[in-house]
Amino acid sequence: MRRSRITAYVGSLLLAVGLALTGAASAQASTGQAAAGGYVALGDSYSSGVGAGSYISSSGSCDRSTKAYPYLWNAAHAPSSFAFTACSGATTDDVLANQLGPLNSATSLVSITVGGNDAGFADVMTTCVLQSDSTCLSRINTAKAYVDTTLPGKLDNLYSTIRGKAPAAHVVVLGYPRFYLLGQTCLGLSETKRSAINDAADHLDAAIAKVAANHGFTFGDVRTTFSGHEICSGSSWLHSVDWLNIGQSYHPTATGQSGGYLPVLNGVA
């Protein structure tokens, strides 16, 4: 997410918490078929690769990384064309307005993460870092209500537009991991907050998966690959609050991209 969007004060210290935390049935393409056509990678910072390092200078504030799963998939499979338009901070409206240009009838694979920014999970994390358990849970409930009432319509509109622009593409909608391994001794947020944040991630993933299924798209569930590698696990593939590089907080590491996201895309693309 854009670092300038997420700021909060702890006394006189500024705390910015970055979080990415997002028609006709799709053609069911195999990896070989996908590589024969074009690949377009859409989405937010979980797709652009915030937190993975090795950012492409020409991507500017979108922070597209050569260690992000779309870049790695392209390098391994050599599709006929590759367009990497995912951007840090993107909402569904941003994807609609700024990322769909490369889609066309020759596009055979599309990947996307989006929805977390729409639901305000950056503000959720800021609230939960700074406020009490009860205030954190209240903010999470507000976000869940948005996911129930507003996000499905936004996703439906976006997915319909993607299908219209890329009628032959196999579309893979990737979800978000749970942030915390529970039941561990771990500095930071209370177990109550950690559990509620995990529940919120599950709630968001369920909503995204439902709309994706309605469009005949494939949902890629990364919670399985990230299992055992959440924050507090001792081998986390997610950044916690990083005081030296605050903008990558709560984003996948380079290993999270290669070990968490890439295998899921490989398994369904």
Beta strands, then each sheet from edge to edge (+ up, - down):
strand 1: 8-10
strand 2: 13-15
strand 3: 38-43
strand 4: 81-84
strand 5: 107-113
strand 6: 170-174
strand 7: 218-220
sheet 1: 1+ 2-
sheet 2: 4+ 3+ 5+ 6+ 7+
end
